[in-house]
Amino acid sequence: MVKKPPIVRDERYYAVENASYRIGYMIMIYGLWLLVIFRSIAYHESNWDLIALVVISSFAATIYQIVHKTITISRKWIYFTIAITLLAAIVSFIISSLTK
């Protein structure tokens, strides 16, 4: 029986691993968005459950990064986040108002 040498896990290993998780996460998130759009157009269904999955998973990833100090929070970051959130809410409200 031949022993296999231990796998060395350096910074590059973790960078590649995290990049692969990012790709998988992006496919899942954008796939869910496309599914929400398709179901709302084709079947006229409300898809708040799928939208909640996207928002909650993104929020959880952001909180995790804040806790582990990979995101530095500044006033500019907070203002930008609030502005993007408000802009998304306004655009969503306008689109939902026009489609009824």
C-alpha positions in Angstrom: 0.0 0.0 0.0 1.5 3.3 -1.2 0.9 6.4 0.9 -0.1 9.5 -1.0 1.8 12.6 -0.1 -0.3 15.2 1.7 -1.9 17.9 -0.3 -0.3 21.3 0.4 -2.9 23.9 0.7 -1.4 27.3 0.2 -2.9 30.7 -0.7 -3.3 29.8 -4.3 -5.3 26.7 -3.4 -7.8 28.7 -1.4 -8.0 31.5 -4.0 -8.9 29.0 -6.7 -11.3 27.2 -4.4 -13.1 30.5 -3.5 -13.2 31.6 -7.2 -14.9 28.3 -8.0 -17.5 29.0 -5.2 -18.0 32.5 -6.7 -18.7 31.1 -10.2 -21.2 28.6 -8.8 -22.9 31.2 -6.7 -23.2 33.6 -9.6 -24.7 30.9 -11.8 -27.2 30.1 -9.1 -28.2 33.7 -8.4 -28.5 34.7 -12.1 -30.3 31.4 -12.8 -32.8 32.3 -10.1 -33.3 35.8 -11.5 -34.0 34.3 -15.0 -36.4 31.8 -13.5 -38.2 34.6 -11.6 -38.5 36.6 -14.8 -39.7 33.6 -16.9 -42.3 32.5 -14.3 -43.6 36.0 -13.9 -44.0 36.6 -17.7 -45.1 33.1 -18.7 -47.4 32.2 -15.8 -48.1 35.6 -14.2 -47.0 34.2 -10.8 -45.6 36.1 -7.8 -42.1 34.9 -7.1 -41.3 36.5 -3.8 -39.9 33.3 -2.4 -37.2 33.0 -5.1 -36.4 36.7 -4.8 -36.1 36.3 -1.1 -33.5 33.5 -1.6 -31.4 35.8 -3.8 -31.6 38.7 -1.3 -31.0 36.6 1.8 -28.1 34.7 0.3 -26.4 37.9 -0.9 -27.0 39.5 2.5 -25.5 36.5 4.3 -22.4 36.5 2.1 -21.9 40.2 2.8 -22.3 39.8 6.6 -19.8 36.9 6.5 -17.3 39.0 4.7 -17.8 41.9 7.1 -17.3 39.7 10.1 -14.1 38.2 8.7 -12.9 41.7 7.7 -12.6 41.1 3.9 -14.8 44.2 3.3 -13.9 47.4 4.9 -16.9 49.5 5.7 -16.6 53.2 5.1 -19.1 56.0 4.9 -18.8 55.9 1.1 -19.6 52.1 1.1 -22.6 52.7 3.3 -23.9 55.6 1.1 -23.4 53.6 -2.0 -25.2 50.5 -0.6 -28.1 52.7 0.5 -28.3 54.5 -2.9 -28.2 51.2 -4.9 -30.9 49.7 -2.6 -33.2 52.8 -3.0 -32.6 52.9 -6.8 -33.5 49.2 -7.0 -36.7 49.8 -4.9 -37.7 52.7 -7.1 -37.1 50.8 -10.4 -39.0 47.8 -9.0 -41.9 50.0 -8.0 -42.1 51.7 -11.4 -41.9 48.4 -13.3 -44.5 46.7 -11.1 -46.8 49.8 -11.4 -46.5 49.7 -15.2 -47.2 46.0 -15.6 -50.5 45.9 -13.7 
